Amino acid sequence: MRDRGRAVFGHAMGLVALTVGYTALGAYIGRSLIGGTAMVVMIGWFGCIFGLNVASARGHEQLATGLPAW
């Protein structure tokens, strides 16, 4: 039972590390964006968050897990 808990914790920490990595990469790429481009990216981000909620509500866990990585 203890090994399973460690495996789940390791998987969760891997997803956290991936999320932090994408955040750092996005900050590096977007450091010199002009205002209009930044607004388009932000609207797309909100669309992904909305899609995440819809996918989760409909029971599509794989899509809901992968959507934030876009």
Summary of the structure (lengths in Angstrom):
residues: 70
radius of gyration: 15.5
end to end distance: 33.9
largest distance: 51.6
contacts: 136
relative contact order: 0.08
helix: 90%
strand: 0%
